[in-house]
Amino acid sequence: MSFDVDIGHASERGPRPLNEDFAAAMRYPEGEESLGVIAAIADGVSAGGEGRMAAQTSVMSLVEDFFAAPATWDTSVVLDRVIGAHNSWLVAHNRRGTAAAMSTLTAVALRGQTWTLAHVGDTRAYLLRGDSPETRECRRLTQDHALDHPDLRSRLTRAMGLDDAVRVDYLQGDLHLGDSFVLLSDGAWGKLSEARILALASTGSAQQASAALVQAALAAGTPDNATALVVRVLSLMRGRLQDAVLRSRLLPVPRRMKVGDAIDGHVVTAIVADTGVHLLYQVRDGASAALKALKTLHPSRASDPQERAMLAHEAWLGERVADLVRARADEGFVRLHAVPAATEFYLLFDWHSGQTLERLRAQRGLAGVTVAEVVAWGLSAARSLGSLHRLGVVHRDVKPANLHLGDDGQLRLLDLGVALSGNETAEQRDLHAGTPSYMSPELWEGAQADAGSDLFALGVTLYQLLTGHLPYGEIEPYQKLRYRRDAKPPSRLRPDVPIWLDRIVLKAVGRDARQRFETAEELLLALERGASRPLSAVPNTPLLARDPTALWKIGLGVSVLFNLLLIYWLLFLPR
């Protein structure tokens, strides 16, 4: 979805001889809507002599330089750097001249699905939010930096150009469709109640609303310049990862809940899992009565910023997978539900009755899992991985415990908690994630996880489901020696496994990455063709390739044997 806003602005000098207010807004550059919108208002300090100049330069430097900052910077960092730099320029200017240039400054930046406010002085910002006229509210976002006395309201305690280091108030929050931000100078808000601001700013276009606010302030007898700037959110773009991370920082982690507890209208009906890092609950939606799965951090990890960032990354990926489910009717994933009004930090998924393949295998035993079922599961899992890989996502933890077979017969890929998307933090990317027994040999050599390592893990999963064993046995971290032998063909451990399936599984779990499947689609095609077009047998890995030190070991063995024979000859045979 595109990002669209309606912007309106009006300013009148009122009874003053000079209009020292200034306001401006700027949209994102063409084709870069992720950079958002910046809007700012300033009121020059009349006693300074150059209040008009200070107000104009404060606003224009901010809106013009906002989009020049690196895209990787947080919005509050961009605002702080630009505002701080201009304040230093004003202070230096004031030291050189006789007339002081000072002003207030209030700015709102909209990016992705978040807003960020920066504020100095006594200009004000209001947020108008609500789905209907009856529920719409006006919330004041700023606090005035002025002496709290009727006769001294013009005395600012903070202003641009007043001190060497300007102290800026920052505030951030979620952006909702239909939000309106109203920026007013003191000449406007001083004569208008919040109820009046709400009524005037909610009618007509943003330009009409701005003009109505200014005219109402003039009609009420404002003694100062009156300026209004209105920004309305008409459509939201898809959330950025930064939005999800910000939300994870702002919201508290839920307390440990028990059956019967409620959270945002969802009632806990069962505690499903406690890993020590995450808690998983089954909850019932109070509105629809539908069952859902709620995932959150364990309270003991609530203050861990890395764990919060990883769960936020999972939420961000879940939104993209949810788009995939809707667009392509792809049922190979569990759909994430967006909760815009969440009061705590958690993820909400569809609930599917059933069990994971790990639990199913333990319940049925080897004889209870047929070859045909394993092939069908492999086809479904390969399709899901192919969809993920086309999104540029690497799962990193494919295993039977993360493949869920629903009561509807659909296999779904679970848990994107350690997945890579190219947007994760460096710490998350460098995390040695995954289950050791399902990790490809090159990962132990320091290689980065990719689509090939996911396919290797799927191959290990199919091998285990067919035989009840792992191709290289149980592997603990750093047991690289396990990979110095080739995996046995599954048919040796289970005679009803056909030769064509033997070859597919052995190719998937091959020691040499160059001999494995390159894409999920290639593996999927091999499983679909089956016996009609079997793969060629995977050649055995030469001894020297399995163990580069084998030649030295053989030489050492021959040398030891020769020396033993020589000793025997010297000691026991007649000369």
C-alpha positions as CSV (number, residue, x, y, z in Angstrom):
1,M,0.0,0.0,0.0
2,S,1.3,3.5,-0.8
3,F,1.8,6.2,1.7
4,D,-0.4,9.2,1.2
5,V,-1.1,12.4,3.2
6,D,-3.2,15.5,2.9
7,I,-1.3,18.7,4.0
8,G,-2.7,22.1,4.6
9,H,-1.2,25.3,5.9
10,A,-2.5,28.8,6.8
11,S,-0.9,31.8,8.5
12,E,-2.0,35.4,9.3
13,R,-0.2,38.2,11.0
14,G,-3.3,39.3,13.0
15,P,-2.9,42.6,14.9
16,R,0.9,42.4,14.7
17,P,2.8,44.5,12.0
18,L,5.0,41.5,11.1
19,N,4.2,37.8,10.8
20,E,7.0,36.0,12.6
21,D,5.4,32.6,12.4
22,F,6.6,30.1,9.8
23,A,5.5,26.6,8.8
24,A,6.4,24.1,6.1
25,A,6.0,20.5,5.2
26,M,7.8,18.3,2.7
27,R,6.9,14.9,1.3
28,Y,9.3,12.0,0.4
29,P,11.3,12.2,-2.8
30,E,9.7,10.5,-5.8
31,G,10.0,6.7,-5.5
32,E,11.2,6.8,-1.9
33,E,8.0,6.9,0.1
34,S,9.7,4.9,2.9
35,L,11.5,8.2,3.9
36,G,8.1,9.6,4.9
37,V,6.9,13.2,5.5
38,I,8.2,16.0,7.7
39,A,6.1,19.0,8.9
40,A,7.3,21.8,11.2
41,I,6.1,25.1,12.6
42,A,8.1,27.8,14.4
43,D,7.2,31.1,16.1
44,G,10.0,33.8,16.1
45,V,10.7,35.6,19.4
46,S,9.8,39.2,18.8
47,A,12.1,40.6,21.5
48,G,15.1,39.1,19.7
49,G,14.8,41.4,16.7
50,E,15.3,38.6,14.2
51,G,12.5,36.3,15.1
52,R,11.2,36.0,11.6
53,M,14.6,34.9,10.3
54,A,15.1,32.4,13.2
55,A,11.6,30.8,12.6
56,Q,12.1,30.5,8.8
57,T,15.6,29.1,8.9
58,S,14.7,26.7,11.7
59,V,11.8,25.2,9.7
60,M,13.5,25.2,6.3
61,S,16.8,23.7,7.5
62,L,14.8,20.9,9.1
63,V,12.5,20.0,6.2
64,E,15.2,20.4,3.6
65,D,17.9,18.4,5.4
66,F,15.6,15.7,6.8
67,F,15.7,13.6,3.7
68,A,19.5,14.0,3.2
69,A,20.3,11.9,6.2
70,P,21.3,8.2,5.8
71,A,18.2,6.0,5.5
72,T,19.6,3.7,8.2
73,W,19.4,6.5,10.9
74,D,16.5,6.4,13.3
75,T,14.1,9.2,12.8
76,S,14.8,10.8,16.2
77,V,18.5,10.7,15.4
78,V,17.9,12.6,12.2
79,L,15.8,15.2,13.9
80,D,18.3,15.6,16.8
81,R,21.3,16.1,14.4
82,V,19.6,18.6,12.2
83,I,18.0,20.6,15.0
84,G,21.2,20.6,17.0
85,A,23.3,21.8,14.0
86,H,20.9,24.7,13.3
87,N,20.7,25.7,16.9
88,S,24.6,26.0,16.9
89,W,24.4,28.2,13.9
90,L,21.8,30.5,15.5
91,V,23.9,30.7,18.7
92,A,27.0,31.6,16.7
93,H,24.9,34.2,14.7
94,N,23.6,35.8,17.9
95,R,27.1,36.1,19.3
96,R,28.3,38.0,16.2
97,G,25.3,40.4,15.9
98,T,23.4,42.9,18.1
99,A,20.0,41.5,17.3
100,A,19.2,38.0,18.7
101,A,17.5,35.4,16.4
102,M,15.4,32.9,18.5
103,S,12.3,30.9,17.8
104,T,10.3,27.9,18.9
105,L,10.2,24.7,16.8
106,T,7.7,21.9,16.7
107,A,8.0,19.1,14.1
108,V,6.3,15.8,13.3
109,A,8.0,13.2,11.1
110,L,5.8,10.4,9.6
111,R,7.7,7.3,8.5
112,G,6.3,3.8,7.7
113,Q,3.7,3.2,10.5
114,T,5.2,5.5,13.2
115,W,5.3,9.2,14.0
116,T,8.1,11.0,15.8
117,L,7.7,14.4,17.4
118,A,10.4,17.0,18.2
119,H,9.5,20.0,20.3
120,V,11.1,23.2,21.7
121,G,9.2,26.2,23.0
122,D,5.5,26.9,23.2
123,T,4.2,26.0,19.7
124,R,2.0,23.0,20.1
125,A,1.2,19.7,18.3
126,Y,-2.1,17.8,18.7
127,L,-3.0,14.3,17.5
128,L,-6.6,13.7,16.3
129,R,-7.6,10.1,16.3
130,G,-10.8,8.1,16.1
131,D,-12.8,5.9,13.8
132,S,-16.0,8.0,13.9
133,P,-17.0,11.6,15.0
134,E,-18.3,10.1,18.3
135,T,-15.1,8.4,19.2
136,R,-12.6,10.9,17.7
137,E,-10.4,12.6,20.3
138,C,-7.9,15.4,20.4
139,R,-4.7,14.6,22.3
140,R,-2.1,17.2,23.0
141,L,1.4,15.9,22.4
142,T,3.6,18.8,23.6
143,Q,4.4,20.6,26.9
144,D,5.0,24.4,26.8
145,H,8.6,25.5,27.6
146,A,7.5,28.8,29.1
147,L,7.2,30.4,32.5
148,D,3.9,29.4,34.0
149,H,2.5,32.8,34.8
150,P,-0.1,34.9,33.0
151,D,2.2,37.9,32.8
152,L,5.2,36.0,31.7
153,R,3.9,33.6,29.0
154,S,6.2,35.2,26.5
155,R,9.2,34.2,28.5
156,L,10.5,30.9,27.0
157,T,12.6,28.6,29.0
158,R,13.8,26.8,25.9
159,A,14.2,28.1,22.3
160,M,16.2,27.7,19.2
161,G,19.3,30.0,19.5
162,L,18.9,30.6,23.2
163,D,21.5,28.2,24.6
164,D,24.6,26.4,23.2
165,A,22.9,23.0,23.6
166,V,19.2,23.0,22.9
167,R,17.1,20.5,24.9
168,V,14.5,18.9,22.6
169,D,11.5,16.9,23.8
170,Y,11.0,13.7,21.7
171,L,7.9,11.5,21.5
172,Q,7.1,8.5,19.3
173,G,4.1,6.4,18.6
174,D,2.2,4.2,16.1
175,L,0.6,5.8,13.1
176,H,-3.0,4.9,12.4
177,L,-5.0,5.3,9.2
178,G,-7.1,8.5,9.5
179,D,-4.8,10.2,12.0
180,S,-4.5,14.0,11.8
181,F,-1.6,16.1,13.2
182,V,-2.3,19.7,14.0
183,L,0.6,22.1,14.6
184,L,-0.4,25.5,16.0
185,S,1.5,28.7,17.1
186,D,0.5,30.2,20.4
187,G,-1.5,32.9,18.7
188,A,-3.8,30.1,17.4
189,W,-4.0,27.6,20.3
190,G,-4.2,30.4,22.9
191,K,-7.8,31.3,21.8
192,L,-9.0,27.8,20.9
193,S,-10.1,25.0,23.2
194,E,-9.2,21.4,22.4
195,A,-12.8,20.7,21.6
196,R,-12.9,23.6,19.1
197,I,-9.6,22.4,17.6
198,L,-11.0,18.9,17.1
199,A,-14.2,20.3,15.5
200,L,-12.4,22.7,13.1
201,A,-9.6,20.3,12.1
202,S,-12.0,17.4,11.3
203,T,-13.9,19.1,8.6
204,G,-13.1,19.6,4.9
205,S,-9.6,19.2,3.4
206,A,-6.4,19.8,5.4
207,Q,-6.1,23.2,3.7
208,Q,-9.7,24.1,4.6
209,A,-9.1,22.9,8.2
210,S,-6.0,25.0,8.5
211,A,-7.7,28.1,7.3
212,A,-10.7,27.5,9.6
213,L,-8.4,27.2,12.6
214,V,-6.6,30.5,11.8
215,Q,-9.8,32.4,11.1
216,A,-11.3,31.1,14.3
217,A,-8.3,32.4,16.3
218,L,-8.5,35.8,14.7
219,A,-12.2,36.0,15.3
220,A,-11.6,35.2,19.0
221,G,-9.3,38.2,19.2
222,T,-5.8,36.7,19.3
223,P,-3.2,39.4,20.0
224,D,-0.5,37.5,18.0
225,N,0.2,35.9,14.7
226,A,-1.9,32.8,14.0
227,T,-0.6,29.8,12.1
228,A,-1.9,26.3,11.6
229,L,-0.5,23.3,9.8
230,V,-2.6,20.1,9.4
231,V,-1.4,16.8,8.2
232,R,-3.9,14.0,7.6
233,V,-2.9,10.3,7.0
234,L,-5.0,9.0,4.0
235,S,-3.2,5.7,3.6
236,L,-0.4,3.8,5.3
237,M,2.5,2.0,3.6
238,R,3.5,-1.4,4.8
239,G,5.3,-1.3,8.2
240,R,9.0,-1.1,8.3
241,L,11.2,-3.3,10.4
242,Q,12.2,-0.1,12.3
243,D,8.5,0.3,13.2
244,A,8.3,-3.2,14.6
245,V,11.5,-2.7,16.6
246,L,10.2,0.7,17.9
247,R,6.9,-0.9,19.0
248,S,8.8,-3.6,20.8
249,R,10.7,-1.0,22.8
250,L,7.6,1.1,23.6
251,L,5.3,-1.7,24.7
252,P,5.7,-3.7,28.0
253,V,6.0,-7.5,27.9
254,P,3.0,-9.2,29.3
255,R,3.2,-10.7,32.8
256,R,3.2,-14.5,33.0
257,M,-0.5,-15.4,32.5
258,K,-2.7,-18.3,33.6
259,V,-5.9,-19.7,32.2
260,G,-8.7,-17.2,32.4
261,D,-6.5,-14.1,32.3
262,A,-7.3,-11.6,29.6
263,I,-5.2,-9.4,27.3
264,D,-6.6,-6.9,24.9
265,G,-9.9,-8.8,24.6
266,H,-8.3,-12.2,24.3
267,V,-8.8,-14.7,27.1
268,V,-6.1,-17.3,27.8
269,T,-7.5,-20.9,27.4
270,A,-4.3,-22.9,27.7
271,I,-0.6,-22.5,28.3
272,V,1.0,-24.3,25.3
273,A,4.8,-23.9,25.7
274,D,7.4,-22.3,27.9
275,T,10.9,-22.4,26.4
276,G,12.5,-20.1,29.0
277,V,12.8,-17.5,26.2
278,H,9.2,-17.4,24.9
279,L,5.8,-18.2,26.2
280,L,3.1,-19.6,23.9
281,Y,-0.6,-19.4,24.9
282,Q,-3.8,-20.5,23.3
283,V,-6.3,-17.6,23.6
284,R,-9.9,-17.0,22.5
285,D,-10.9,-13.8,20.8
286,G,-13.6,-12.1,22.8
287,A,-15.2,-10.6,19.7
288,S,-15.2,-13.5,17.2
289,A,-14.8,-16.4,19.7
290,A,-12.0,-17.8,17.4
291,L,-9.0,-19.5,18.9
292,K,-5.6,-18.0,18.3
293,A,-2.0,-18.5,19.4
294,L,-0.3,-15.7,21.4
295,K,3.5,-15.7,21.5
296,T,5.5,-13.3,23.8
297,L,8.8,-13.1,25.6
298,H,9.3,-14.8,28.9
299,P,9.1,-12.2,31.7
300,S,12.8,-13.0,32.6
301,R,13.8,-11.8,29.1
302,A,11.6,-8.7,29.1
303,S,14.6,-6.3,29.6
304,D,16.8,-8.0,26.9
305,P,16.9,-5.6,23.9
306,Q,18.3,-8.4,21.6
307,E,15.4,-10.7,22.4
308,R,12.9,-7.9,21.8
309,A,14.5,-7.1,18.5
310,M,14.4,-10.7,17.4
311,L,10.7,-11.1,18.2
312,A,10.0,-7.8,16.5
313,H,11.8,-9.1,13.4
314,E,9.7,-12.2,13.5
315,A,6.6,-10.0,13.7
316,W,7.8,-8.0,10.7
317,L,8.5,-11.2,8.7
318,G,5.1,-12.6,9.8
319,E,3.4,-9.6,8.1
320,R,5.1,-10.4,4.8
321,V,4.2,-14.0,5.1
322,A,0.6,-13.0,5.9
323,D,0.6,-11.0,2.7
324,L,1.8,-14.1,0.9
325,V,-1.0,-16.2,2.4
326,R,-3.6,-13.7,1.2
327,A,-2.2,-13.0,-2.2
328,R,-1.3,-16.6,-3.2
329,A,-3.7,-18.6,-1.0
330,D,-0.5,-20.3,0.3
331,E,-1.5,-22.3,3.4
332,G,1.9,-23.5,4.2
333,F,2.4,-21.0,7.0
334,V,0.6,-19.8,10.1
335,R,-0.9,-16.4,9.5
336,L,0.0,-13.5,11.8
337,H,-2.7,-11.1,12.8
338,A,-1.9,-7.4,13.2
339,V,-3.0,-5.9,16.5
340,P,-2.7,-2.1,15.9
341,A,-4.2,-1.3,19.4
342,A,-2.1,-3.7,21.3
343,T,-1.2,-2.5,24.8
344,E,1.6,-5.0,25.3
345,F,4.2,-6.7,23.2
346,Y,3.1,-10.0,21.7
347,L,2.4,-11.7,18.4
348,L,-1.0,-13.2,17.6
349,F,-1.3,-16.1,15.1
350,D,-4.1,-18.3,13.8
351,W,-4.7,-21.4,15.9
352,H,-4.5,-24.7,14.1
353,S,-5.3,-28.0,15.9
354,G,-2.9,-30.8,15.2
355,Q,0.6,-31.7,16.1
356,T,4.2,-31.3,14.9
357,L,5.9,-34.0,12.9
358,E,8.2,-34.6,15.8
359,R,5.4,-35.4,18.2
360,L,3.5,-37.4,15.5
361,R,6.6,-39.6,14.8
362,A,7.1,-40.2,18.6
363,Q,3.4,-41.2,18.9
364,R,3.2,-43.5,15.9
365,G,6.6,-44.9,15.8
366,L,8.6,-45.7,12.7
367,A,6.0,-48.3,11.4
368,G,3.2,-45.7,11.8
369,V,4.7,-43.2,9.3
370,T,4.3,-44.4,5.7
371,V,6.6,-43.5,2.9
372,A,3.8,-41.9,1.0
373,E,3.1,-39.6,3.9
374,V,6.8,-38.5,4.1
375,V,6.8,-37.7,0.4
376,A,3.6,-35.6,0.8
377,W,5.1,-33.7,3.7
378,G,8.3,-33.2,1.8
379,L,6.4,-31.7,-1.2
380,S,4.5,-29.3,1.1
381,A,7.6,-28.3,3.1
382,A,9.5,-27.7,-0.2
383,R,6.8,-25.4,-1.5
384,S,6.8,-23.4,1.8
385,L,10.5,-23.0,1.7
386,G,10.4,-22.0,-1.9
387,S,7.9,-19.2,-1.1
388,L,10.2,-18.0,1.8
389,H,13.3,-18.0,-0.4
390,R,11.6,-16.0,-3.1
391,L,10.9,-13.4,-0.4
392,G,14.6,-13.4,0.4
393,V,14.1,-15.1,3.7
394,V,16.2,-18.0,5.1
395,H,14.4,-20.0,7.8
396,R,17.6,-21.4,9.6
397,D,15.7,-23.9,11.8
398,V,13.9,-26.5,9.6
399,K,13.2,-29.7,11.6
400,P,10.3,-31.9,12.5
401,A,9.5,-29.8,15.5
402,N,8.9,-26.8,13.3
403,L,6.6,-28.6,10.8
404,H,3.0,-28.7,12.0
405,L,0.4,-31.1,10.6
406,G,-3.0,-29.6,11.2
407,D,-6.2,-31.6,11.6
408,D,-7.2,-30.2,8.2
409,G,-4.3,-32.2,6.7
410,Q,-2.2,-29.1,5.8
411,L,1.4,-29.1,6.7
412,R,2.6,-25.7,7.9
413,L,6.1,-24.3,8.5
414,L,6.5,-22.7,12.0
415,D,8.8,-20.3,13.8
416,L,10.5,-17.5,12.0
417,G,12.3,-16.5,15.2
418,V,15.8,-17.0,13.9
419,A,15.1,-16.4,10.2
420,L,17.3,-14.1,8.1
421,S,15.8,-11.5,5.8
422,G,18.8,-9.2,5.1
423,N,17.2,-6.5,7.5
424,E,18.1,-8.1,10.8
425,T,20.7,-6.8,13.2
426,A,24.3,-7.8,12.9
427,E,24.0,-9.7,16.2
428,Q,21.1,-11.7,15.0
429,R,22.8,-12.4,11.6
430,D,26.0,-13.6,13.4
431,L,24.0,-15.8,15.9
432,H,24.9,-19.4,15.5
433,A,21.3,-20.3,15.2
434,G,19.7,-23.7,14.3
435,T,19.6,-27.2,15.7
436,P,23.1,-28.8,15.4
437,S,22.0,-32.1,14.0
438,Y,20.1,-30.4,11.1
439,M,22.9,-27.9,10.2
440,S,24.9,-28.3,7.0
441,P,28.7,-29.0,7.3
442,E,29.7,-25.6,5.9
443,L,27.8,-23.8,8.7
444,W,30.3,-25.2,11.1
445,E,33.1,-23.7,9.0
446,G,31.7,-20.2,9.5
447,A,29.6,-19.9,6.3
448,Q,26.4,-17.8,6.3
449,A,23.1,-19.6,6.3
450,D,21.4,-19.6,2.9
451,A,18.6,-21.4,1.0
452,G,20.9,-24.4,0.6
453,S,21.3,-24.8,4.3
454,D,17.5,-24.8,4.6
455,L,17.3,-27.6,2.0
456,F,19.9,-29.6,3.8
457,A,17.9,-29.4,7.0
458,L,14.8,-30.5,5.1
459,G,16.7,-33.4,3.7
460,V,17.8,-34.4,7.3
461,T,14.1,-34.1,8.4
462,L,13.0,-36.4,5.6
463,Y,15.8,-38.9,6.4
464,Q,14.7,-39.0,10.1
465,L,11.0,-39.4,9.3
466,L,11.8,-42.3,7.0
467,T,14.3,-44.1,9.1
468,G,14.0,-42.9,12.7
469,H,17.7,-41.9,12.6
470,L,19.7,-38.9,11.7
471,P,22.0,-39.2,8.6
472,Y,25.1,-38.2,10.6
473,G,23.9,-39.1,14.1
474,E,23.2,-36.7,17.0
475,I,25.6,-33.8,16.5
476,E,26.6,-31.6,19.4
477,P,28.1,-28.2,18.7
478,Y,31.5,-28.3,17.0
479,Q,31.4,-32.1,16.3
480,K,32.5,-31.6,12.7
481,L,34.1,-35.1,12.6
482,R,30.6,-36.5,12.2
483,Y,30.6,-35.4,8.6
484,R,33.6,-37.5,7.6
485,R,31.5,-40.4,6.5
486,D,28.7,-40.5,3.9
487,A,25.1,-41.0,5.1
488,K,23.7,-44.6,4.7
489,P,20.9,-44.9,2.1
490,P,17.6,-44.9,3.9
491,S,16.6,-48.1,2.2
492,R,19.3,-49.9,4.2
493,L,17.5,-48.9,7.4
494,R,14.0,-49.3,6.0
495,P,13.6,-51.7,3.1
496,D,10.3,-50.2,1.8
497,V,12.0,-46.9,0.8
498,P,12.2,-46.9,-3.0
499,I,15.6,-46.3,-4.7
500,W,14.4,-43.1,-6.3
501,L,13.6,-41.6,-2.9
502,D,16.9,-42.9,-1.6
503,R,18.7,-40.8,-4.2
504,I,16.7,-37.6,-3.5
505,V,17.3,-37.8,0.2
506,L,21.0,-38.6,-0.2
507,K,21.4,-35.7,-2.6
508,A,19.7,-33.4,-0.1
509,V,22.0,-34.4,2.8
510,G,25.2,-34.7,0.7
511,R,28.4,-33.6,2.4
512,D,29.4,-31.5,-0.6
513,A,27.2,-28.4,-1.1
514,R,27.9,-28.5,-4.8
515,Q,26.2,-31.8,-5.2
516,R,23.0,-30.9,-3.3
517,F,19.8,-29.2,-4.6
518,E,20.3,-25.6,-5.4
519,T,16.7,-24.4,-5.0
520,A,13.5,-25.6,-3.3
521,E,11.9,-25.8,-6.7
522,E,14.5,-28.4,-7.8
523,L,13.8,-30.6,-4.8
524,L,10.1,-30.2,-5.3
525,L,10.4,-31.3,-9.0
526,A,12.4,-34.3,-8.0
527,L,9.8,-35.4,-5.5
528,E,7.0,-34.8,-8.0
529,R,8.6,-36.9,-10.7
530,G,9.5,-39.7,-8.3
531,A,10.1,-43.0,-10.1
532,S,9.1,-41.6,-13.5
533,R,12.4,-39.8,-13.8
534,P,14.7,-40.8,-11.0
535,L,17.9,-38.9,-10.2
536,S,21.3,-40.3,-10.8
537,A,23.0,-42.0,-7.8
538,V,25.0,-39.7,-5.7
539,P,28.7,-40.8,-6.0
540,N,30.5,-41.8,-2.8
541,T,32.7,-39.2,-1.4
542,P,36.4,-40.1,-1.9
543,L,38.3,-40.9,1.3
544,L,40.6,-37.9,0.9
545,A,37.6,-35.6,0.4
546,R,36.0,-36.9,3.6
547,D,39.2,-36.7,5.6
548,P,42.0,-34.6,4.1
549,T,44.4,-36.0,6.7
550,A,43.8,-39.6,5.7
551,L,46.9,-39.8,3.6
552,W,49.0,-38.7,6.5
553,K,47.3,-41.2,8.7
554,I,48.0,-44.0,6.3
555,G,51.6,-43.0,5.9
556,L,51.9,-42.8,9.7
557,G,50.3,-46.3,10.0
558,V,52.7,-47.8,7.5
559,S,55.7,-46.1,9.2
560,V,54.7,-47.5,12.6
561,L,54.1,-51.0,11.2
562,F,57.5,-50.9,9.4
563,N,59.2,-49.8,12.6
564,L,57.6,-52.5,14.6
565,L,58.7,-55.2,12.1
566,L,62.2,-53.7,12.2
567,I,62.3,-53.9,16.0
568,Y,61.0,-57.5,15.9
569,W,63.7,-58.4,13.4
570,L,66.4,-56.9,15.5
571,L,65.4,-58.4,18.7
572,F,64.1,-61.9,17.9
573,L,65.3,-63.1,14.5
574,P,68.7,-64.8,14.3
575,R,71.4,-62.8,12.5
